[in-house]
Amino acid sequence: LASRSPGEQSALVRAAIPEAFVTPLVAALAGGDAAGASAEDATRFALAADLCRPSPRHGGDWLEFHPLFREAMLRHLEREETPQTLVSLHARAAAWFEAAALPDAAIGHWLAAGEVDTAVVLVEREIQPAFDREDWPTVTRWLTLLPEETIQKRLSLLLAKGWIAHLRGRSLQLVEVERLIEELLARGNVPEAVGTVARAEVSLMQHGTLLPIQIDPERALATLRAVIDHVPSDRRFQYGLAWTLYGMALQATGQRHEVVEQLARLEETETERLDAGSTRMLFGVLFVHWQAGNLGRVQRLARTTHEMASRHRLPQSAGWGHRFLGDVLYERNDLEGAIGQYAIVARDYESFHLTGLREALFGLALAYHAAGRTPEGWQALRRGREILLDALALEHVPVLEAYEAYLALLSGDLARA
């Protein structure tokens, strides 16, 4: 640092504030009339001196300091600048990221600047687009950054927390979130139209367990029809899921042909966009054909869904494609093919629905056993237990233990079963 000009020094040190940087961001952090030139000089020097490298996470022109150098820069910055200046720099970084349509980075810097309300507004604006592109792990991270008391006061944040609980298979947490939503709505501070949508989404979360459909399909059918009427079609993830569950309720009431025709007609109107909503309408048809034993149609639809989802970067939908292909291949005794499909789901599990992952790991264990590789089957179930415990989804553990007992029975190990 001592060998560089004061402008370069300031630019270099401030470039360490974000996890990755580009020259325009460094210039915004450096400030002053000569900020652009200082930022360019600082960037060239950092590259020449191997202080940084191209960012593997962000790609393009983005750079990252070596972690040790970044740590040293940040320590230097804390020594040389006042706390007020550091707050101002985080706010400057947040504003730049938000203007560059990079909300994920902006949210963290707004919080570091103490601008909680600004961060909350940005999170609320970005939640639905994130769900619609199946990026719910990012929403999870945003919520962990926000104070819990703030979340409990904001309906949109509570709904997001409920959907995360649904996707992570945490039914006990979901019940608690539903209670908090009802308490918030009961206070009467939420507009009636907004409250109607929120209650419809809560009902959708409850039916997402499939239990209401199994217990009373006629009542579930009527409830889900009302949900479709109240959930706006631009809430793509929720709207598509509502149609999927409605299709499953139709199937449960013996109306299989109706659901296939209805979802097929609806899918024709969705051809101009592919997102979490349109893929879930495909899932509705997939589930119905699977329950009817139409393996050929399931295989074709699963491949199509996987190809489209991969092309449009929808990781959860792509995972469901692999899951259904694994199920079909297992039924057809293509054990190695089934193992390959299930293994992909297990590898990319962080973006997948936890209940679906649990079933995929059980399928993997069965396929391994049928292929004469039972120890690997036990390893798959052990991996499932690790994932469930890491996710604190303890209500799934008894189900997994039932699967372990089933595998033990198949293996002839009665004592273990």
C-alpha positions as CSV (number, residue, x, y, z in Angstrom):
1,L,0.0,0.0,0.0
2,A,2.8,2.4,0.9
3,S,4.1,2.3,-2.7
4,R,0.8,3.5,-4.2
5,S,-0.7,7.0,-4.4
6,P,-3.2,8.1,-1.7
7,G,-6.1,7.7,-4.2
8,E,-5.0,4.2,-5.2
9,Q,-4.6,3.2,-1.5
10,S,-8.1,4.4,-0.7
11,A,-9.6,2.6,-3.7
12,L,-7.7,-0.7,-2.9
13,V,-8.7,-0.8,0.7
14,R,-12.4,0.1,0.0
15,A,-12.6,-2.5,-2.7
16,A,-12.4,-5.1,0.1
17,I,-15.8,-4.1,1.5
18,P,-17.8,-6.2,-0.9
19,E,-17.1,-9.9,-1.4
20,A,-16.3,-9.2,-5.1
21,F,-15.7,-6.0,-7.1
22,V,-15.6,-4.4,-10.5
23,T,-13.9,-1.1,-11.4
24,P,-17.1,1.0,-11.4
25,L,-18.0,-0.3,-7.9
26,V,-14.5,0.6,-6.7
27,A,-14.9,4.0,-8.2
28,A,-18.2,4.5,-6.4
29,L,-16.6,3.5,-3.1
30,A,-13.6,5.6,-3.6
31,G,-15.5,8.8,-4.3
32,G,-14.0,12.1,-5.3
33,D,-13.2,13.7,-8.7
34,A,-10.4,11.2,-9.5
35,A,-12.2,8.1,-8.3
36,G,-12.5,6.5,-11.8
37,A,-8.7,6.8,-12.5
38,S,-7.8,5.7,-9.0
39,A,-10.1,2.7,-9.3
40,E,-8.6,1.6,-12.6
41,D,-5.1,2.0,-11.3
42,A,-5.9,0.1,-8.1
43,T,-7.6,-2.7,-10.1
44,R,-4.6,-3.1,-12.5
45,F,-2.2,-3.1,-9.5
46,A,-4.2,-5.7,-7.6
47,L,-4.2,-8.0,-10.6
48,A,-0.5,-7.5,-11.4
49,A,0.4,-8.1,-7.7
50,D,-1.8,-11.3,-7.4
51,L,-3.8,-9.7,-4.7
52,C,-7.0,-10.8,-6.4
53,R,-8.3,-13.2,-9.0
54,P,-11.3,-13.5,-11.3
55,S,-14.4,-14.3,-9.2
56,P,-15.5,-17.9,-9.7
57,R,-18.9,-17.1,-8.2
58,H,-19.8,-14.0,-10.2
59,G,-17.9,-14.5,-13.4
60,G,-17.4,-11.8,-16.1
61,D,-15.2,-8.9,-15.0
62,W,-15.8,-9.5,-11.3
63,L,-12.7,-9.9,-9.1
64,E,-12.1,-11.2,-5.6
65,F,-9.3,-10.5,-3.2
66,H,-7.4,-13.5,-1.8
67,P,-9.1,-14.0,1.6
68,L,-6.0,-13.2,3.5
69,F,-5.4,-10.0,1.6
70,R,-9.1,-9.0,2.0
71,E,-8.9,-9.6,5.7
72,A,-5.8,-7.4,5.9
73,M,-7.4,-4.6,3.9
74,L,-10.5,-4.7,6.1
75,R,-8.4,-4.5,9.3
76,H,-6.5,-1.5,7.7
77,L,-9.8,0.1,6.8
78,E,-11.2,-0.3,10.4
79,R,-8.0,1.3,11.8
80,E,-8.0,4.3,9.4
81,E,-11.7,5.1,9.1
82,T,-14.3,6.1,11.6
83,P,-17.4,3.9,12.3
84,Q,-19.5,6.6,10.6
85,T,-17.4,6.4,7.5
86,L,-17.7,2.6,7.4
87,V,-21.5,2.9,7.7
88,S,-21.5,5.4,4.8
89,L,-19.3,3.1,2.7
90,H,-21.7,0.2,3.2
91,A,-24.6,2.4,2.2
92,R,-22.8,3.5,-0.9
93,A,-22.1,-0.1,-1.8
94,A,-25.7,-1.0,-1.2
95,A,-27.0,1.8,-3.4
96,W,-24.6,0.8,-6.2
97,F,-25.6,-2.9,-6.0
98,E,-29.3,-2.0,-6.0
99,A,-28.9,0.3,-9.0
100,A,-27.0,-2.5,-10.8
101,A,-30.0,-4.9,-10.2
102,L,-28.0,-7.0,-7.8
103,P,-30.4,-7.1,-4.8
104,D,-28.7,-10.0,-3.0
105,A,-25.5,-8.0,-2.4
106,A,-27.4,-4.8,-1.7
107,I,-29.5,-6.3,1.1
108,G,-26.4,-7.3,3.1
109,H,-24.8,-3.9,2.7
110,W,-28.0,-2.1,3.7
111,L,-28.1,-4.1,6.9
112,A,-24.4,-3.5,7.5
113,A,-25.2,0.2,7.2
114,G,-27.9,-0.1,9.8
115,E,-30.6,0.6,7.2
116,V,-32.9,-2.3,8.3
117,D,-36.1,-0.7,6.9
118,T,-34.5,-0.2,3.5
119,A,-33.2,-3.8,3.5
120,V,-36.7,-5.1,4.4
121,V,-38.3,-3.2,1.6
122,L,-35.8,-4.6,-0.9
123,V,-36.3,-8.1,0.5
124,E,-40.0,-7.8,0.2
125,R,-39.7,-6.6,-3.4
126,E,-37.4,-9.5,-4.4
127,I,-39.0,-12.4,-2.5
128,Q,-41.6,-13.3,-5.2
129,P,-39.1,-13.1,-8.2
130,A,-36.8,-15.4,-6.2
131,F,-39.5,-18.0,-5.6
132,D,-40.6,-17.8,-9.2
133,R,-37.1,-18.7,-10.4
134,E,-36.9,-21.4,-7.6
135,D,-34.1,-19.5,-5.7
136,W,-35.6,-20.2,-2.3
137,P,-32.2,-20.9,-0.6
138,T,-31.4,-17.2,-1.2
139,V,-34.7,-16.1,0.4
140,T,-33.8,-18.3,3.3
141,R,-30.5,-16.5,3.7
142,W,-32.2,-13.1,3.5
143,L,-34.6,-14.0,6.3
144,T,-31.8,-15.2,8.5
145,L,-30.2,-11.7,8.2
146,L,-33.3,-9.9,9.3
147,P,-34.3,-9.5,13.0
148,E,-37.0,-12.0,14.0
149,E,-39.2,-9.3,15.5
150,T,-39.2,-7.5,12.1
151,I,-40.3,-10.7,10.3
152,Q,-43.2,-11.2,12.7
153,K,-44.5,-7.8,11.9
154,R,-44.5,-8.1,8.1
155,L,-47.0,-10.3,6.4
156,S,-44.9,-10.8,3.2
157,L,-41.9,-11.9,5.3
158,L,-44.1,-14.3,7.4
159,L,-45.5,-15.8,4.2
160,A,-42.0,-16.3,2.8
161,K,-41.0,-18.0,6.0
162,G,-44.0,-20.3,5.7
163,W,-43.0,-21.3,2.2
164,I,-39.4,-21.9,3.3
165,A,-40.7,-24.2,6.0
166,H,-42.9,-26.0,3.4
167,L,-39.9,-26.5,1.1
168,R,-37.6,-27.6,3.9
169,G,-40.2,-30.1,5.1
170,R,-40.5,-28.5,8.5
171,S,-44.2,-29.0,9.2
172,L,-44.0,-28.1,12.9
173,Q,-42.4,-24.8,12.1
174,L,-45.0,-24.2,9.4
175,V,-47.8,-24.6,11.9
176,E,-46.2,-21.9,14.1
177,V,-45.8,-19.6,11.1
178,E,-49.4,-20.1,10.2
179,R,-50.4,-19.2,13.7
180,L,-48.4,-15.9,13.5
181,I,-50.0,-15.1,10.2
182,E,-53.5,-15.5,11.6
183,E,-52.6,-13.3,14.6
184,L,-51.3,-10.6,12.3
185,L,-54.4,-10.7,10.2
186,A,-56.7,-10.7,13.2
187,R,-55.3,-7.3,14.3
188,G,-57.1,-5.8,11.3
189,N,-54.2,-3.7,10.0
190,V,-54.0,-5.6,6.7
191,P,-56.2,-4.6,3.7
192,E,-59.0,-7.1,3.1
193,A,-57.8,-8.0,-0.4
194,V,-54.3,-8.7,0.9
195,G,-55.6,-10.8,3.8
196,T,-57.7,-12.9,1.4
197,V,-54.6,-13.7,-0.7
198,A,-52.6,-14.5,2.5
199,R,-55.2,-16.9,3.8
200,A,-55.4,-18.6,0.5
201,E,-51.6,-19.1,0.5
202,V,-51.8,-20.5,4.1
203,S,-54.4,-23.0,2.9
204,L,-52.1,-23.9,0.0
205,M,-49.3,-24.5,2.4
206,Q,-51.5,-26.8,4.5
207,H,-52.5,-28.8,1.4
208,G,-48.9,-29.0,0.3
209,T,-48.4,-31.9,2.8
210,L,-51.0,-33.8,0.7
211,L,-52.6,-35.1,3.9
212,P,-55.9,-33.1,3.5
213,I,-56.2,-34.5,0.0
214,Q,-55.7,-38.0,1.3
215,I,-58.1,-37.6,4.2
216,D,-61.0,-35.8,2.5
217,P,-60.4,-35.4,-1.2
218,E,-63.8,-33.8,-1.9
219,R,-63.3,-31.1,0.7
220,A,-59.7,-30.5,-0.5
221,L,-61.0,-30.1,-4.0
222,A,-63.4,-27.4,-3.1
223,T,-60.8,-25.6,-0.9
224,L,-58.1,-25.7,-3.7
225,R,-60.6,-24.4,-6.2
226,A,-61.2,-21.4,-4.0
227,V,-57.4,-21.0,-3.5
228,I,-57.0,-20.8,-7.3
229,D,-59.6,-18.1,-7.4
230,H,-57.8,-16.0,-4.8
231,V,-54.1,-16.4,-5.5
232,P,-53.1,-14.0,-8.3
233,S,-51.6,-15.6,-11.4
234,D,-48.6,-13.3,-11.2
235,R,-47.5,-15.1,-8.0
236,R,-46.2,-17.8,-10.2
237,F,-44.8,-20.3,-7.7
238,Q,-47.9,-20.3,-5.6
239,Y,-50.3,-20.2,-8.6
240,G,-48.7,-23.2,-10.3
241,L,-48.6,-25.2,-7.0
242,A,-52.3,-24.5,-6.5
243,W,-53.1,-26.0,-9.9
244,T,-50.8,-29.0,-9.2
245,L,-52.6,-29.8,-5.9
246,Y,-56.0,-29.2,-7.5
247,G,-55.1,-31.7,-10.1
248,M,-54.1,-34.2,-7.5
249,A,-57.4,-33.6,-5.7
250,L,-59.3,-34.2,-8.9
251,Q,-57.4,-37.5,-9.3
252,A,-58.2,-38.5,-5.7
253,T,-61.9,-37.9,-6.5
254,G,-61.8,-40.2,-9.5
255,Q,-61.6,-37.4,-12.1
256,R,-58.3,-38.3,-13.8
257,H,-59.4,-37.4,-17.4
258,E,-60.7,-34.0,-16.3
259,V,-57.4,-33.0,-14.7
260,V,-55.3,-34.1,-17.7
261,E,-57.5,-32.1,-20.0
262,Q,-57.8,-29.1,-17.8
263,L,-54.1,-28.8,-17.0
264,A,-53.2,-29.4,-20.7
265,R,-55.5,-26.5,-21.7
266,L,-53.9,-24.3,-19.1
267,E,-50.4,-25.3,-20.1
268,E,-51.2,-24.1,-23.7
269,T,-51.6,-20.6,-22.3
270,E,-48.3,-20.8,-20.4
271,T,-46.1,-21.4,-23.4
272,E,-44.7,-17.9,-23.6
273,R,-42.9,-18.1,-20.3
274,L,-41.3,-20.9,-18.3
275,D,-41.0,-20.4,-14.5
276,A,-41.9,-22.1,-11.3
277,G,-45.6,-21.6,-12.1
278,S,-45.7,-23.3,-15.5
279,T,-43.4,-26.2,-14.5
280,R,-45.7,-27.0,-11.6
281,M,-48.6,-27.3,-13.9
282,L,-46.6,-29.9,-15.7
283,F,-46.0,-31.6,-12.4
284,G,-49.8,-31.9,-11.9
285,V,-50.1,-34.0,-15.1
286,L,-47.0,-35.9,-14.1
287,F,-48.4,-36.9,-10.7
288,V,-51.7,-38.0,-12.2
289,H,-50.1,-40.2,-14.9
290,W,-47.7,-41.6,-12.2
291,Q,-50.6,-42.6,-10.0
292,A,-52.4,-44.1,-13.0
293,G,-49.3,-46.2,-13.8
294,N,-48.8,-44.5,-17.3
295,L,-45.0,-44.9,-17.1
296,G,-44.4,-44.0,-20.8
297,R,-46.1,-40.7,-20.4
298,V,-44.4,-40.0,-17.1
299,Q,-41.0,-40.7,-18.7
300,R,-41.7,-38.4,-21.6
301,L,-43.1,-35.6,-19.5
302,A,-40.3,-35.9,-16.9
303,R,-37.6,-35.6,-19.6
304,T,-39.4,-32.6,-21.2
305,T,-39.7,-31.0,-17.8
306,H,-36.1,-31.6,-16.9
307,E,-34.8,-30.3,-20.3
308,M,-36.9,-27.1,-20.0
309,A,-36.1,-26.5,-16.4
310,S,-32.4,-27.0,-17.0
311,R,-32.4,-24.6,-19.9
312,H,-34.2,-21.9,-17.9
313,R,-32.2,-22.5,-14.7
314,L,-35.0,-23.8,-12.5
315,P,-33.1,-26.2,-10.2
316,Q,-36.0,-27.6,-8.2
317,S,-38.0,-28.4,-11.3
318,A,-35.0,-30.1,-12.9
319,G,-34.6,-32.1,-9.7
320,W,-38.3,-33.3,-9.9
321,G,-37.6,-34.4,-13.5
322,H,-34.7,-36.5,-12.2
323,R,-36.8,-37.9,-9.4
324,F,-39.6,-39.0,-11.7
325,L,-37.2,-40.5,-14.2
326,G,-35.6,-42.5,-11.4
327,D,-39.0,-43.8,-10.3
328,V,-39.8,-44.9,-13.9
329,L,-36.5,-46.5,-14.5
330,Y,-36.7,-48.4,-11.2
331,E,-40.2,-49.7,-12.1
332,R,-38.8,-50.9,-15.4
333,N,-35.9,-52.6,-13.6
334,D,-33.2,-50.3,-15.2
335,L,-31.4,-50.2,-11.9
336,E,-28.3,-48.4,-13.0
337,G,-30.3,-45.8,-14.8
338,A,-32.5,-45.3,-11.7
339,I,-29.4,-45.0,-9.5
340,G,-28.0,-42.4,-11.8
341,Q,-31.1,-40.2,-11.7
342,Y,-31.6,-40.5,-7.9
343,A,-27.9,-39.8,-7.3
344,I,-28.2,-36.4,-9.2
345,V,-31.1,-35.4,-6.8
346,A,-29.0,-36.4,-3.8
347,R,-26.0,-34.4,-5.1
348,D,-28.0,-31.3,-5.8
349,Y,-30.2,-31.6,-2.8
350,E,-29.9,-28.0,-1.5
351,S,-32.4,-26.6,-4.0
352,F,-34.8,-29.5,-3.7
353,H,-38.0,-30.0,-1.7
354,L,-36.9,-31.9,1.4
355,T,-39.8,-34.4,1.3
356,G,-39.1,-35.2,-2.3
357,L,-35.4,-35.6,-1.4
358,R,-36.3,-38.0,1.3
359,E,-38.3,-40.1,-1.2
360,A,-35.5,-40.0,-3.7
361,L,-32.9,-41.2,-1.2
362,F,-35.3,-44.1,-0.3
363,G,-35.6,-44.9,-4.0
364,L,-31.8,-44.8,-4.3
365,A,-31.5,-47.3,-1.4
366,L,-34.0,-49.6,-3.0
367,A,-32.3,-49.4,-6.4
368,Y,-28.9,-50.2,-4.8
369,H,-30.3,-53.1,-2.9
370,A,-32.0,-54.5,-6.0
371,A,-28.7,-54.2,-7.9
372,G,-26.9,-56.2,-5.2
373,R,-25.2,-53.2,-3.7
374,T,-27.0,-53.1,-0.3
375,P,-24.2,-51.4,1.7
376,E,-24.5,-48.4,-0.7
377,G,-28.2,-48.5,0.0
378,W,-27.6,-48.1,3.7
379,Q,-25.1,-45.3,2.9
380,A,-27.9,-43.5,1.0
381,L,-30.2,-43.7,4.0
382,R,-27.4,-42.5,6.4
383,R,-26.9,-39.5,4.1
384,G,-30.6,-38.9,4.3
385,R,-30.4,-38.9,8.1
386,E,-27.5,-36.4,8.0
387,I,-29.4,-34.0,5.8
388,L,-32.6,-34.2,7.9
389,L,-30.7,-33.5,11.1
390,D,-28.8,-30.6,9.5
391,A,-32.1,-29.1,8.3
392,L,-33.6,-29.6,11.8
393,A,-36.5,-31.5,10.1
394,L,-36.8,-33.9,13.0
395,E,-40.4,-34.9,12.2
396,H,-39.0,-36.8,9.1
397,V,-36.7,-39.0,11.2
398,P,-39.4,-41.6,12.1
399,V,-40.3,-41.9,8.4
400,L,-36.6,-42.5,7.6
401,E,-36.4,-45.1,10.3
402,A,-39.4,-46.9,8.7
403,Y,-37.4,-46.9,5.5
404,E,-34.4,-48.3,7.3
405,A,-36.7,-51.1,8.7
406,Y,-38.0,-51.8,5.2
407,L,-34.5,-52.1,3.8
408,A,-33.6,-54.4,6.7
409,L,-36.6,-56.6,5.9
410,L,-35.6,-56.8,2.2
411,S,-32.1,-57.7,3.3
412,G,-33.4,-60.5,5.6
413,D,-32.0,-58.8,8.7
414,L,-35.1,-59.3,10.9
415,A,-33.3,-58.3,14.2
416,R,-32.2,-55.1,12.7
417,A,-35.7,-54.4,11.3
